[in-house]
Structures are given as structure tokens and as C-alpha cells.
Amino acid sequence: MRRLQSFYPIVIAIFLIVVFGGLFWANLRYTRNQKGGTDFSIYWTSARTLLYDDATPYGELASLKSQNLIYGLAGQEGEPPSRLDLPFHVETLLLPLGFVSDFQTARATWMTLLEISLIISVFLSLRSLNWIPIPMVGAALFLFAIFSVNGLWALIQGNAVILSVLLLTGALLALRENQDELAGILLALATFKFLTVGFYLVFILFWAVFQRRRRIFFPFIMTLVIFIVISFFFFSNWFLPYFRAIYANLKFGDWLTPGLIFKDALPFVGEKLGWVLSGFLAIVLLSEWWMARKMEFQRMIWAASLTLAITPMLGLPTYPQNYIVLLIPLIFCLSIISDRWNKSAPMVISGILVSLFIGLWLIAIYAINKTTAFFFPLPVFVICLLYWVRWWAIVAPRNKPESIITPL
């Protein structure tokens, strides 16, 4: 028996190598035959500009290289500036891929890492909710995460927002297990996609203050300080170019807000209606934050999930490709349905996933302006789903000891 147990790590290692190798091979074949990787091309060319040209990864040279790689010709009118929008300590994680001279090989490697990150994110979400779905539902969740429009879109473009999903789900599990120091570190690492997950991070810290979970804050602050200090040590003048790059992307990029979308349909009052919607949802969100500030863990997850779903509607510039973060509130809602519906839950959950999967792909296939068409459906769907399960998630568990979440 001991001999068999000693072979388990070897078998697991071989299995992981085979899986990683299979994914890399499939991704390499895909990248050789299909275009894409817009986001990763910016990360990769910026890394190579720093490594081989001794120039800032946030400057004009890196931008021109990115545009050449993406569009075939740099500097054409109407093209986004393609500036790096990652802080330097995050970009350093991509420096090893900068040594790979072949873009398609580097892109396939990055896609493989993102796919594995997405799979681990689903697993961590299930663990943080203490939910063990039946195999059919579990398989559906993993397949939806990767092959839904938003999952596949982020993977093909190489969007680092998937790493934010991994860090956020890890932080939720750490909070549930009372590993507050680890949660603080993971939340600090997730700050690099602040426009997408910033309000979520602020709410978690806000909730931690009222819960008197002070152990979160010191690791959170120290992690940011350490990474910033290390960044300045290796590249002392990255800070201002980084913010200039963000400004250029926001000013000239094809970002969306509710006001811009409404303005296209109703030029006279559309932008004002967008701000009214954003203001109303901001009031709703702040009210939910205040009601959840002293509540148990499950109430916090519900409010945090609502925060992720409402964030695109608050008027900050965003892009539907980032909606893969809504996988977190979606899995939370489905876990509540599983707890509530018992025997019929697998059919209900499968029906929701299939309907959402088909609906989003129909938009992708038939919509004329796909980016605009994708802006509202998924966030609105998740918000409605959250309020549908709200009573079961918040009120019912107080009188039901077998709840899927054990309050801290």
C-alpha cells in the first residue's frame, strides 16, 4: 500500500504534464491557423521592447510594434493606440514569454496558462461555496467557463482579466477558511484590472472593516508596497508612462459605457439617460453594501457578486470581453439554486446554462455591432438572477442549518 501511495505524486505529475502538453499542442495548432491574441500581442511586444530595445514598454515604440502585429500596419487612423495597461510588476510575469521569438508559440503558451487558470477558478469557486455538484452539472460549468462567448473571447484574445478571476476566487476561498492574510495578498494582486474589479475589491475591504478582520489589511498594503518598490528598483520611471498609456487607451480606445450606447440610439437625451441609469444602480449598490456590512459570509458573497454584475453599468469605460469575471456571481447563483431545488436542481441549472450559452452565441453570430450588442445582456441577466435567489441566499440560510455556506 505504501509503495502504491508513493507512486501517486508521479502519476499525478505525469497526468498534469500530458494535460498541459495536450492543451499546448491544440492551442499551437489553433494559433497557427487563426488570427487573434490582440491583448496578448500588446503584452508580448511590450515585454520584447523592454528586453531587446531597452525602451519603456508603455511608449510609442511598443505601441507601434503592437499595431504592426495586430493590424499589419501601424499608425492608421481609427486604430486604438494599443498601449500596455498592466502595471510593471504584472508585466514582469510575462517577461519569460518575451524571450520566445515566435509570437504564435508564445501566444499558445499564454492561452494554455489562461485555460488552466479558468479551470482552477471554477474549482475554487465551488470550494468557496462548499458546493459539490453532480458530475453532469460540474462538467457543464467547466465547459461553459471555457466555451461560452465571454470565456472563449477572453482566451482567444489573451486577456489577463482571467488571472483576476483566479485571484478573486482564491481570495473568496481564503476568506471562507479564515486565511485572511492570504486573502489580503490575493486581493492586492488582483488590483491590476481595477476598472473591472475595483469596486469588488473596495467592497471586500469595506466588509472586512465592519467584520473586524484586520489581518486582511496589512498583507494587502504590504503586497502592493513590495511590488511597487521592486518595480521602481528595476524600472524607476515606469509610473508616469503607465498612467499616460492608460489615458491614451481610455481616450482613443473603443470602450463602452451605458451613456455612449444610449447616445447612439437617442443622440439628444441618450447620454443623460445613461447617467441616470448609472446613478440609480450606484445607489442600489451602496444600499446593498451598507446592509451587508455586518452580515455573514454568504450575504457578503451575494453583495460582492452584485458588485461585479453592476460595475459595467456604473459609467466606467469597459469592454464586454472582461465579462468573464461574471462567472463568479453566476456560479454563486447556481449553487443557491442547487441548494434550494434539490432533485430538480440539475435540470434547472442545465437549462439556465444551455439557454445562456445559446443566447450569447446567437448574439455573437447575428448581431451587426457585436461589442455593443454584448454590453447589456449578460450583466442584466446576472443581476436578475441574483435578485431571484436573494431571499434564498440571505434570509433562508438563517433558519436553515444545512446551508451550503457555513457563516464565519
Summary of the structure (lengths in Angstrom):
residues: 408
radius of gyration: 21.8
end to end distance: 38.4
largest distance: 76.2
contacts: 1319
relative contact order: 0.10
helix: 79%
strand: 0%
